[in-house]
């Protein structure tokens, strides 16, 4: 069976690398932006990352499967895929370490005032504040104890933190770290010094962190979001940050790129990064390999990494 794929977005590694890896797996790739490259009719796969993909586009292209080169697949029109009998696969766990490490990095950036210190010294100033905050001994709340949540918890534990968690299902691996589960999200937000978000964004979780949860945070608390922007009600978040109700480290946002006029960009007491948690050279290389492997798996009838059947 000849395998072909149309790629609609860059994958973070050179095209020649993608083409070489695809060739090793018997896959012919076509780049959508290359007008001189004739597209195959009814390709085996559409390879995409996070660009919204409509049902009309899927109908026109008629792929047999969508290979999402990302863990989150909310950019895919799942209803259209179901209607058109198009399988959907994602790439779980490729950036587990990368994302967990940035969660720690953002926490330290907020606690130790790294961005403002960098700016201050470049402006000829020396003293920034009365002092930063140690991470050791702090209570860290992990919202969502899947693979990334648990990896993040391990790193926080290495800093000497106490772990509490909330998740739809309790995991032995989290408890083995010494983590204790609380009964509600409100309990997590009310008692943690740092809250790190690691639940997937889907119809069950979108907007799951709003005023009810954020209002529980203590003034010294830090909210870390390296998961998905849609988890948090961003207007509420921005309003509370401007009121200095707590601090935050944010890598993801409700709309990306962020509107230059969005008040989140002028909020004090927070460190912002442009959705780079997953974006390390090591993680991007793994992502391409698993994406292409998913196409081969689909051709062999395997459901490994298939997500449309879970909807």
Secondary structure, 3 states (H helix, E strand, C coil): CCEEEEECCCCCCCHHHHHHHHHHCCEEEEECCCCCCCCCCCCCEEEECCCCECHHHHHHHCCCEEEECCCCCCCECHHHHHHCCCEEECCCCCCHHHHHHHHHHHHHHHHCCHHHHHHHHHCCCCCCCCCCCCCCCCEEEEECCCHHHHHHHHHHHHCCCEEEEECCCCCHHHHHCCCEECCCHHHHHHHCCEEEECCCCCCCCCCCECHHHHCCCCCCCEEEECCCHHHECHHHHHHHHHCCCCEEEECCCCCCCCCCCCHHHHCCCEEECCCCCCCCHHHHHHHHHHHHHHHHHHHCCCCCCECHHHC
